[in-house]
Amino acid sequence: MKVYRVRLLPEERKQLQALLSKGKASARTLMHARILLKTDEGVDGPRLTDDEIAEAVEVNRSTVERVHIRCVEGGVKAALRPRPSR
């Protein structure tokens, strides 16, 4: 099993916090922003576990894991972007 570690740059962290403070995005986008901020393993990050994040944001652990994967493989914008259509 691969381990996906999210380390946000200070500017990415500021962008996510600004997105949350405005509240002018879809609920899914805001939820993913919260997940990314809570999972950040950078200098300013809280470094919460997947279970702690899932409980805090009130989502399933698999959702947290999927956001990690999308962020590590495609960047923050990919983690916030709507799901690709099937």
C-alpha positions in Angstrom: 0.0 0.0 0.0 1.3 3.4 -1.0 1.5 6.2 1.6 0.4 9.6 0.3 1.8 12.5 2.3 0.4 15.9 1.7 2.7 18.9 2.3 1.2 22.2 1.4 3.3 25.2 0.5 2.5 28.4 2.5 0.8 30.0 -0.5 -1.3 26.9 -1.1 -2.4 27.0 2.5 -3.3 30.7 2.2 -5.4 30.0 -0.9 -7.3 27.2 0.8 -7.9 29.3 3.9 -9.1 32.2 1.7 -11.4 29.8 -0.2 -13.0 28.6 3.1 -13.3 32.2 4.5 -15.2 33.3 1.3 -17.5 30.3 1.3 -18.4 30.9 -2.3 -17.6 27.4 -3.6 -19.5 24.1 -3.8 -19.9 22.2 -0.6 -17.7 19.4 -2.0 -14.9 21.8 -2.9 -15.0 23.4 0.6 -15.0 19.9 2.2 -11.9 18.9 0.2 -10.2 22.2 1.2 -10.9 21.4 4.9 -9.5 17.9 4.4 -6.3 19.2 2.8 -5.7 21.8 5.5 -6.1 19.2 8.3 -3.9 16.6 6.6 -1.0 19.0 5.8 2.3 17.6 7.0 4.2 20.8 6.3 5.6 23.2 8.9 2.2 24.9 9.7 0.1 21.8 9.3 -1.7 20.0 12.1 -0.7 16.5 10.8 -3.9 14.8 11.8 -4.5 11.1 11.0 -7.0 10.0 8.4 -9.4 8.8 11.1 -9.2 12.1 13.0 -9.8 14.1 9.8 -12.8 11.9 8.8 -14.3 12.5 12.2 -13.7 16.2 12.2 -15.0 16.8 8.6 -17.8 14.2 9.0 -16.9 12.1 6.0 -15.8 8.5 5.4 -12.1 7.7 5.7 -12.0 6.6 2.0 -13.0 10.1 1.0 -10.0 11.5 2.9 -7.7 8.9 1.2 -9.0 9.8 -2.2 -8.4 13.5 -1.6 -4.8 12.7 -0.5 -4.2 10.6 -3.7 -5.6 13.3 -6.0 -3.5 16.0 -4.2 -0.3 14.1 -4.4 -0.7 12.9 -8.0 -2.3 16.0 -9.5 -1.8 18.9 -7.1 -4.1 21.0 -4.9 -6.2 22.2 -7.9 -6.8 18.6 -8.9 -8.0 17.7 -5.4 -10.5 20.6 -5.4 -11.7 20.1 -9.0 -15.1 18.4 -9.6 -14.9 14.7 -10.3 -14.3 13.7 -13.9 -17.6 12.7 -15.6 -18.0 9.0 -16.4 
